Amino acid sequence: MKRICVLKKSVLVAVVYMAFFASLYAQTTDVEKWSIRGDEYYEKRDYENAIKAYTQVIDLRLKEEDEVEQKAKSWAMATNSDFYEFSRTWTGIEINAYLQRGHSYYRLKNYDAAIADYKVVAENYDPNFYPIYVSLGDAYGAKGDFTNAVSNWKKYIENKPGTKVMSYNVDKSYLADMWFCATLWEKKLLSDDPKYEKWIQEICNNNHVTRAEIETFYKENRGW
């Protein structure tokens, strides 16, 4: 009889927890729900559905902002004012949707769409979010636009604080990766800052690429 009572208590506790989390989910906004779905799809590498979910987040946020602007217009009309104030708000969830949708487009090799989303993040998020320039550089590099690729990689390399480069996996068969290394090599040559030398060494230590290979690639392509 004692075991039965313990079992019933466990079931009761489980039911209480389920009801608690169900109530939390019910309080979650549609924007948050679609954001959660998008992250789940992305983790599963289901990039097509991730894009759809993140697009829902973006569309719902645009609708919310439109409603705020319409209220400002209505207030102006009601007070016979010739102007109204409206400032577009960017939320973290919305920026994450653009970023992750950009990553999803990139994984599906839709580089133009990835670049468009990455630009939204670069223009409207924290200016110190330097990794976005690596993403932009990679997308441009993947489509063969190395002029814009190098320009964005330089923004990251020149502005990132500290003495460690991001964890960068170099695949020598992937041209864009070698262009990134060559961009870093150029900064090492043109600057007295020792961090560039440390970054080159870090990349060589953690990848199957040598200093000689990077230097050779740079010399052969430095016409950019």
Steps between C-alpha positions, in 0.01 A plus 500: 500500500790734579646457153167587343486822701851599392413433138187713523703781657754486215225513243343796680832687502545431128151631427571818700824560308326441168225745591762757609696485175178496297396824670838655424470403133150646489645833616767493229432740214463379142831667416674304775334174398616533141847595619518184712383291206758659274781423744378141533491452122844656465647268764357206304654643179153530351590831336196524275259495794735717706474767230120478506490534879740794512306669221190476718691675780606778263153543349331513840750758625439715191127479568555608861708798389239597241234498771712728720550740211129504419422587863746790478331621182155473659617698803638772271169522313300510824708789633508683166875464490690532172757241600534188708795327665586143418828318555550150369583258781723198445466218752755231579263228379456680169875549448556133586242404237686694231834356611384139519301529179816633338694199631227271365513661157879465507476128579266462202749695282258787443777752557318811377215442745753433780682825423172696506416368847853548632491864385182559703684372809811708425296818452260467792675307777787573738788654297740295712350174370803439280428132411233622258780621273647150490158367395474768231853430383433126481178552301669735255797266476277199436345674199843606370473871582838526671514881487203527738613189687839652583337834589279335761768270638721807550224667702507203734877468515559873550232558762486184707650566845736264677782283374317190384337448164167320498506122475540478125505164324709523185429266211777554244277367224253778572623815328318739735684356801836567339394853412418558865846379600659719232306801628636435848851456356478841335403661830801333661729650236355850519466534877738495795225361722621155621145364519497426127807281531336319793184446297694357206679263735171398663345418164803295393510313831132405485466422129675306226643812341853637521642851507673428170171404336331815624791719391507340154126546456528863604783573257309339214177691574608828660372694201168551677 
